[in-house]
Amino acid sequence: MVLQDVVFSLFFVFVVSTFVVLLMFWLGGRLGGRVRKTPDRLASYACGEDLPPVKLQVNAERFFVYGMFFLILDSFAFLLLLSFAKPGIYPILFSFITLLAVVMTFPKGRY
């Protein structure tokens, strides 16, 4: 075997990268300072201001709709990019399908 084949083999690259990561982790633990736990560090903000906890209200249905819009438009951008390799009816067809998906995703009178 040639040295180049050994250096670029999958096993050698895995072993070297694992060794480098472990070395960096060990050096970070050695060189990093120890953190003392003080009451100021346990405060919710660095300025020490105590704010009353407020329950965060998340509308899961609205979040789902925004997520669906993102997925539809993201996949549309990808398909439109790929469709320019074969010009003709494909970009128009993909645009129509995406428009139909967006229209079908709109909630009817909920907001």
C-alpha positions in Angstrom: 0.0 0.0 0.0 1.1 3.5 -0.8 1.3 6.0 2.1 -1.3 8.2 0.4 -3.8 5.3 0.4 -3.4 4.8 4.1 -3.6 8.5 5.0 -6.8 9.0 3.0 -8.5 5.8 4.1 -11.7 6.1 6.0 -10.5 4.4 9.2 -7.4 6.6 9.4 -9.3 9.8 9.0 -11.8 8.7 11.6 -9.1 7.8 14.1 -7.2 11.1 13.6 -10.3 13.2 13.8 -11.4 11.4 17.0 -8.0 12.0 18.5 -8.0 15.7 17.6 -11.5 16.2 19.1 -10.4 14.4 22.3 -7.2 16.4 22.5 -9.2 19.7 22.1 -11.6 18.6 24.8 -8.9 17.7 27.2 -6.9 20.9 26.5 -10.1 23.0 27.0 -10.7 21.3 30.4 -7.1 21.9 31.5 -6.7 25.5 30.2 -10.2 26.7 31.1 -10.7 28.3 34.5 -12.9 26.8 37.1 -16.2 28.5 37.7 -17.2 29.2 41.3 -20.9 29.1 41.9 -22.0 32.4 43.5 -25.6 33.6 44.1 -25.0 36.3 41.4 -24.4 33.6 38.8 -27.6 31.9 39.6 -29.7 35.0 38.9 -31.8 34.9 35.8 -30.1 38.0 34.2 -26.6 39.2 34.4 -27.8 42.5 35.8 -29.3 40.7 38.8 -32.9 42.0 38.1 -35.5 39.5 39.2 -38.4 39.3 36.9 -41.6 37.4 37.7 -41.8 34.2 35.7 -44.5 34.5 33.0 -45.8 31.4 31.2 -45.1 31.6 27.5 -48.3 31.0 25.5 -47.6 29.4 22.1 -50.3 28.9 19.6 -49.4 25.5 18.2 -51.9 25.8 15.4 -50.4 29.0 14.1 -46.9 27.6 14.5 -47.9 24.6 12.4 -49.3 26.8 9.6 -46.1 28.9 9.5 -44.1 25.7 9.4 -46.1 24.4 6.6 -45.6 27.6 4.6 -41.9 27.3 5.2 -41.7 23.7 4.0 -43.9 24.4 0.9 -41.9 27.5 -0.1 -38.5 25.9 0.7 -39.3 22.9 -1.5 -40.7 25.2 -4.2 -37.4 27.0 -4.3 -35.5 23.8 -4.6 -37.8 22.3 -7.3 -37.8 25.6 -9.2 -34.0 25.6 -9.2 -33.8 22.1 -10.5 -36.5 22.7 -13.1 -34.4 25.3 -15.0 -32.2 22.4 -16.2 -35.2 21.3 -18.4 -36.9 24.5 -19.6 -40.4 24.4 -20.9 -43.5 23.6 -18.9 -41.8 22.3 -15.8 -41.2 25.6 -14.0 -44.8 26.7 -14.7 -46.1 23.3 -13.5 -44.1 23.5 -10.3 -45.2 27.0 -9.7 -48.9 26.1 -10.1 -48.6 23.1 -7.8 -46.9 25.3 -5.1 -49.5 28.0 -5.5 -52.2 25.3 -5.1 -50.5 24.0 -1.9 -50.2 27.5 -0.4 -53.9 28.2 -1.1 -55.0 24.9 0.4 -52.9 25.5 3.5 -54.6 28.9 4.4 -56.8 28.5 7.4 -60.4 29.5 6.7 -61.5 32.2 9.1 -59.6 31.1 12.2 -57.5 34.2 12.8 
